[in-house]
Amino acid sequence: MPRFAANLSMMFTDRPFLDRFAAAGAAGFAAVEYLFPYEHEAGEIRAALDDAGLEQALFNLPPGDFARGERGLAALPGREAEFRDGLDKALHYAEVIGARRLHCMAGLIGADDDRAH
């Protein structure tokens, strides 16, 4: 039987992020995922998970400047230090939240980059 996790970045968006955990639990989900937790303290997210009886399925490493279209840093030359800082941040969140899986977003190279051709 497949197990599904509620994606709280996409579901229950009629309520504040931390309230979505309870909504997911009430809807019968056992686990949740979301794009990025970094606007909230890791302890707040852990408390929301515990209060709703949920497990954390996964979340993404910091993407860079998401509003400008960046979708990860792992494969971007010259961004290694920023990637390492983001990885450290994600690992801290994972430890506090209890996440055993992280999604490492590679990034998008620009059309003018030699590797794009």
DACOR-V405069 format. One record per residue. N is the residue number from 1. PHI is phi in whole degrees, 0 to 359 (* if undefined). D_FIRST is the distance of its C-alpha to the first C-alpha in whole Angstrom. Layout:
n: {N/N}
phi: {PHI/PHI}
d_first: {D_FIRST/D_FIRST}
//
This chain:
n: {1/2/3/4/5/6/7/8/9/10/11/12/13/14/15/16/17/18/19/20/21/22/23/24/25/26/27/28/29/30/31/32/33/34/35/36/37/38/39/40/41/42/43/44/45/46/47/48/49/50/51/52/53/54/55/56/57/58/59/60/61/62/63/64/65/66/67/68/69/70/71/72/73/74/75/76/77/78/79/80/81/82/83/84/85/86/87/88/89/90/91/92/93/94/95/96/97/98/99/100/101/102/103/104/105/106/107/108/109/110/111/112/113/114/115/116/117}
phi: {*/295/246/247/250/288/271/285/281/248/250/58/284/280/226/300/309/293/279/291/297/298/297/295/297/295/277/98/284/258/214/225/219/195/293/219/267/286/280/234/292/301/295/295/292/302/296/296/299/298/299/267/68/250/255/269/281/186/207/267/294/305/268/92/269/300/297/267/98/288/228/118/232/302/253/262/301/85/249/300/295/296/298/299/298/295/297/301/297/297/295/298/301/300/295/292/284/92/278/259/228/233/256/267/277/290/107/245/272/288/297/273/284/306/287/280/255}
d_first: {0/4/7/10/13/16/19/22/24/23/22/24/27/29/30/31/28/28/28/25/23/24/23/19/19/20/18/15/14/14/15/17/19/22/25/28/28/32/34/33/34/31/32/31/28/27/28/26/23/24/26/22/20/18/18/19/17/20/23/25/29/32/32/36/38/35/37/39/36/35/32/32/35/34/35/38/42/44/41/40/41/40/36/37/38/35/33/35/34/30/30/32/29/26/28/29/26/24/22/21/21/23/23/27/28/31/33/35/38/41/42/45/44/45/41/40/42}
//
